[in-house]
């Protein structure tokens, strides 16, 4: 079983849970990136073909790709979260993460 954990000690039940944790700890409530551009999932009037979602900045991709885009655009370079702790995905068996 692959372990998904954060540098802060949070043990996630899945990769999606870890992504949610990182978003909650690192992404500003107003979705404003350090460069001043707003990033958030664009509202949809109707379902997108093939599960494609869009960011307010114009980025399009799958829900997973959008999650990665949002974290890359909005997370502070030093990984310091709103709680003052450092947050990043620890190395796991799949070889992903910063750790």
C-alpha positions as CSV (number, residue, x, y, z in Angstrom):
1,X,0.0,0.0,0.0
2,X,1.3,3.4,-0.9
3,X,1.4,5.9,1.9
4,X,0.3,9.4,1.2
5,X,1.5,11.9,3.8
6,X,2.3,15.6,4.2
7,X,5.5,17.1,5.7
8,X,3.3,18.4,8.6
9,X,2.5,14.8,9.7
10,X,-0.9,14.5,8.1
11,X,-1.6,10.9,7.0
12,X,-3.9,10.9,4.0
13,X,-6.2,8.0,3.1
14,X,-5.6,8.5,-0.6
15,X,-3.8,10.8,-3.1
16,X,-7.0,12.7,-3.5
17,X,-7.3,13.2,0.2
18,X,-3.7,14.5,0.3
19,X,-4.4,16.9,-2.6
20,X,-7.4,18.2,-0.7
21,X,-5.3,18.6,2.5
22,X,-2.7,20.6,0.6
23,X,-5.3,22.8,-1.0
24,X,-7.0,23.5,2.3
25,X,-3.7,24.4,4.0
26,X,-2.0,26.3,1.1
27,X,-4.5,27.8,-1.3
28,X,-5.7,31.3,-0.3
29,X,-9.4,31.6,0.2
30,X,-9.7,34.2,-2.6
31,X,-7.8,32.1,-5.1
32,X,-5.3,34.9,-5.8
33,X,-1.8,33.8,-6.9
34,X,1.3,35.6,-5.9
35,X,1.3,37.3,-9.4
36,X,-2.2,38.7,-8.7
37,X,-4.1,36.3,-11.1
38,X,-7.1,34.5,-9.7
39,X,-7.2,30.7,-10.1
40,X,-10.3,28.6,-9.3
41,X,-12.5,26.1,-11.1
42,X,-14.7,28.1,-13.6
43,X,-18.5,27.6,-13.1
44,X,-20.2,25.3,-15.6
45,X,-23.6,25.7,-17.1
46,X,-23.6,22.2,-18.5
47,X,-21.3,19.2,-18.1
48,X,-18.1,19.3,-20.1
49,X,-17.4,16.6,-22.7
50,X,-14.8,14.1,-21.5
51,X,-14.6,15.5,-18.0
52,X,-12.7,18.6,-19.0
53,X,-12.8,21.4,-16.5
54,X,-11.5,25.0,-16.8
55,X,-9.7,27.4,-14.5
56,X,-10.7,31.1,-14.3
57,X,-7.3,31.8,-15.9
58,X,-8.1,29.8,-19.0
59,X,-6.3,26.5,-18.2
60,X,-8.3,23.4,-19.2
61,X,-7.7,19.8,-18.2
62,X,-9.1,16.9,-16.2
63,X,-10.1,17.4,-12.6
64,X,-6.8,15.9,-11.5
65,X,-4.8,18.2,-13.8
66,X,-6.8,21.2,-12.5
67,X,-5.9,20.2,-8.9
68,X,-2.2,20.1,-9.9
69,X,-2.5,23.4,-11.8
70,X,-4.2,25.1,-8.8
71,X,-1.5,23.9,-6.4
72,X,1.3,24.9,-8.7
73,X,-0.2,28.4,-9.3
74,X,-1.3,29.2,-5.7
75,X,1.1,27.5,-3.3
76,X,3.8,29.7,-1.8
77,X,7.3,28.7,-2.9
78,X,8.4,27.8,0.6
79,X,5.3,25.6,1.2
80,X,4.3,27.6,4.3
81,X,0.6,27.1,4.9
82,X,-2.0,29.4,6.4
83,X,-1.4,27.6,9.7
84,X,2.3,28.5,9.7
85,X,3.4,24.9,9.1
86,X,5.3,23.6,6.1
87,X,3.2,21.4,3.8
88,X,4.3,19.3,0.9
89,X,3.7,15.7,-0.2
90,X,6.3,13.4,1.3
91,X,8.1,10.8,-1.0
92,X,5.9,7.8,-1.5
93,X,6.3,4.4,-3.0
94,X,5.4,5.8,-6.4
95,X,8.4,8.1,-6.3
96,X,6.3,11.3,-6.3
97,X,6.4,14.3,-3.9
98,X,9.1,16.6,-2.7
99,X,10.4,14.6,0.2
